[in-house]
Amino acid sequence: MALHNLIVALLFVLVTMVEPSTCHVVKGSVSCLDCHRHYNLSGVKVAVKCDQVKKLATVTTEDDGSFATNLPSDTPMSATPSNCNAKLLGGENQLYASRKNMFSKIVKVQESNSYTISTPLAFSTTCPSKEANCGASNGETGSSKTVDIPLPPEWGLAPSSYYVPFFPIIGIP
């Protein structure tokens, strides 16, 4: 009997030590502008960021493009979040999105502790415009090839491409 009372007392102490946390859930969805009707929208990453909060929440979409995550907070008992935004990060394949379809402000809905995006997050799987430069830059950056000077294997040195691009500055006054 004493053991039973001890267990009940320990459970009571543990329950009183637990702090209730306020959980603010944001729900939304992404859409594809040039996909067929039953396109699988899973795997698209969405980031949620709030002002005055250091943490960032990232979530991956479901098959229908929907997502749900908790708003990021620095403390377990956080106040109502302010000025939060959602951003479309990308997916398994190359996605194209305009700036206005890539960001959305997060707003509160009628239900308590529930938030949603104010504008739709949308993307395309192909370059939306012939005039836009959707691909990689055309030779504007330098080559990524490394220089490999042949060294005798007897020297036991690593390939020269590991240290040739480094030119030390000697004699700085």
Secondary structure, DSSP 8 states (H G I E B T S, - for coil): -HHHHHHHHHHHHHHHH-------EEEEEEEESSS-TT---TT-EEEEEETT---EEEEE--TTSEEEEE---SSSS-----SEEEEEEE-SS--B--HHHHEEEEEE-SSTTEEEESS-EEEBSS-S-SSS--S--SS-S-----------GGG----GGGTTT--------
